[in-house]
Amino acid sequence: MPLIKVQTSLPAPERAHVEAMLKDLSSRLAAHLGKPESYVMTAFEGDVAMTFAGTTEPVCYVEIKSVGTMGAKTKTMSEDFCTKIEETLGVPKSRTYIEFADAPGAMWGWNGRTFG
């Protein structure tokens, strides 16, 4: 049920590099939320036309969604994921937005049913 989706204006790195980053983000998200990694989904999209602060310098947008309440965990998650993105892709923390969204169980489907 947790999802982390990364979009960046940078061209996508080699597939192996992207897959390694996604696997790392997956395990980190599971740990932050205390949920089994077997439910975590990750996605990456590079070379997205984007601007931030009126420029086309490298930028990143991250969506993190989960059933339940992330609440106070978002501060720690923001620091962790912004740091990881900066280390992996080279996009500065100051040019990365993260959107956290709590989803009601009834609004999240999987395996022909919902979580609520």
CORNOR-V740687 format. One record per residue. N is the residue number from 1. RES is the residue in one letter. PHI is phi in degrees with one decimal (* if undefined). PSI is psi in degrees with one decimal (999 if undefined). Layout:
n:N res:RES phi:PHI psi:PSI
n:N res:RES phi:PHI psi:PSI
This chain:
n:1 res:M phi:* psi:-33.1
n:2 res:P phi:-70.8 psi:145.3
n:3 res:L phi:-134.1 psi:137.1
n:4 res:I phi:-129.0 psi:121.3
n:5 res:K phi:-121.7 psi:127.5
n:6 res:V phi:-113.5 psi:126.4
n:7 res:Q phi:-121.8 psi:137.6
n:8 res:T phi:-141.8 psi:155.7
n:9 res:S phi:-79.4 psi:-14.2
n:10 res:L phi:-74.4 psi:149.8
n:11 res:P phi:-60.8 psi:148.5
n:12 res:A phi:-64.9 psi:133.2
n:13 res:P phi:-67.6 psi:-178.6
n:14 res:E phi:-53.1 psi:146.9
n:15 res:R phi:-54.5 psi:-42.9
n:16 res:A phi:-61.4 psi:-37.3
n:17 res:H phi:-66.1 psi:-44.3
n:18 res:V phi:-63.9 psi:-46.3
n:19 res:E phi:-62.2 psi:-39.5
n:20 res:A phi:-63.8 psi:-42.4
n:21 res:M phi:-62.7 psi:-45.3
n:22 res:L phi:-63.9 psi:-39.3
n:23 res:K phi:-63.8 psi:-40.5
n:24 res:D phi:-65.3 psi:-45.6
n:25 res:L phi:-61.2 psi:-37.5
n:26 res:S phi:-60.8 psi:-49.5
n:27 res:S phi:-67.5 psi:-36.4
n:28 res:R phi:-65.0 psi:-43.4
n:29 res:L phi:-63.5 psi:-43.6
n:30 res:A phi:-59.0 psi:-43.8
n:31 res:A phi:-65.2 psi:-44.4
n:32 res:H phi:-60.6 psi:-40.2
n:33 res:L phi:-90.6 psi:-12.1
n:34 res:G phi:67.4 psi:33.0
n:35 res:K phi:-117.0 psi:154.6
n:36 res:P phi:-63.3 psi:136.7
n:37 res:E phi:-64.3 psi:-20.9
n:38 res:S phi:-61.9 psi:-14.9
n:39 res:Y phi:-101.5 psi:-8.3
n:40 res:V phi:-80.4 psi:134.6
n:41 res:M phi:-117.4 psi:141.3
n:42 res:T phi:-125.4 psi:154.7
n:43 res:A phi:-149.5 psi:151.1
n:44 res:F phi:-139.0 psi:137.6
n:45 res:E phi:-138.3 psi:118.3
n:46 res:G phi:-104.5 psi:169.9
n:47 res:D phi:59.5 psi:39.2
n:48 res:V phi:-89.2 psi:131.7
n:49 res:A phi:-66.8 psi:114.6
n:50 res:M phi:-145.9 psi:152.9
n:51 res:T phi:-130.2 psi:159.9
n:52 res:F phi:-151.5 psi:131.8
n:53 res:A phi:56.9 psi:32.0
n:54 res:G phi:77.4 psi:10.6
n:55 res:T phi:-126.6 psi:164.3
n:56 res:T phi:-104.3 psi:17.8
n:57 res:E phi:-58.6 psi:158.4
n:58 res:P phi:-48.4 psi:135.6
n:59 res:V phi:-143.7 psi:157.6
n:60 res:C phi:-142.5 psi:140.5
n:61 res:Y phi:-125.3 psi:130.0
n:62 res:V phi:-124.1 psi:132.6
n:63 res:E phi:-109.7 psi:130.9
n:64 res:I phi:-125.6 psi:119.4
n:65 res:K phi:-126.2 psi:147.1
n:66 res:S phi:-159.7 psi:150.2
n:67 res:V phi:-76.7 psi:130.1
n:68 res:G phi:109.3 psi:-165.4
n:69 res:T phi:-112.2 psi:122.9
n:70 res:M phi:-84.1 psi:-33.0
n:71 res:G phi:44.4 psi:-125.2
n:72 res:A phi:-67.0 psi:-13.4
n:73 res:K phi:-67.7 psi:-19.7
n:74 res:T phi:-64.9 psi:-32.4
n:75 res:K phi:-62.8 psi:-48.3
n:76 res:T phi:-66.1 psi:-40.2
n:77 res:M phi:-65.0 psi:-40.7
n:78 res:S phi:-60.2 psi:-47.4
n:79 res:E phi:-61.0 psi:-47.0
n:80 res:D phi:-62.8 psi:-50.0
n:81 res:F phi:-72.9 psi:-36.4
n:82 res:C phi:-63.7 psi:-40.9
n:83 res:T phi:-63.5 psi:-45.5
n:84 res:K phi:-62.9 psi:-42.6
n:85 res:I phi:-63.4 psi:-42.5
n:86 res:E phi:-63.0 psi:-43.6
n:87 res:E phi:-66.4 psi:-39.6
n:88 res:T phi:-83.8 psi:-45.9
n:89 res:L phi:-103.9 psi:-19.5
n:90 res:G phi:86.0 psi:9.5
n:91 res:V phi:-84.6 psi:122.5
n:92 res:P phi:-59.9 psi:148.5
n:93 res:K phi:-54.4 psi:-35.2
n:94 res:S phi:-71.7 psi:-6.2
n:95 res:R phi:-120.6 psi:25.6
n:96 res:T phi:-125.3 psi:124.8
n:97 res:Y phi:-105.4 psi:142.7
n:98 res:I phi:-123.6 psi:129.4
n:99 res:E phi:-105.4 psi:119.9
n:100 res:F phi:-99.8 psi:130.6
n:101 res:A phi:-136.2 psi:120.1
n:102 res:D phi:-85.1 psi:132.2
n:103 res:A phi:-112.5 psi:133.8
n:104 res:P phi:-64.4 psi:143.5
n:105 res:G phi:-52.8 psi:-36.4
n:106 res:A phi:-69.9 psi:-13.9
n:107 res:M phi:-102.4 psi:13.6
n:108 res:W phi:-132.1 psi:112.7
n:109 res:G phi:-102.8 psi:152.8
n:110 res:W phi:-165.5 psi:138.8
n:111 res:N phi:56.9 psi:36.6
n:112 res:G phi:79.2 psi:10.8
n:113 res:R phi:-145.8 psi:-172.9
n:114 res:T phi:-122.1 psi:172.6
n:115 res:F phi:-91.8 psi:5.3
n:116 res:G phi:-139.6 psi:999
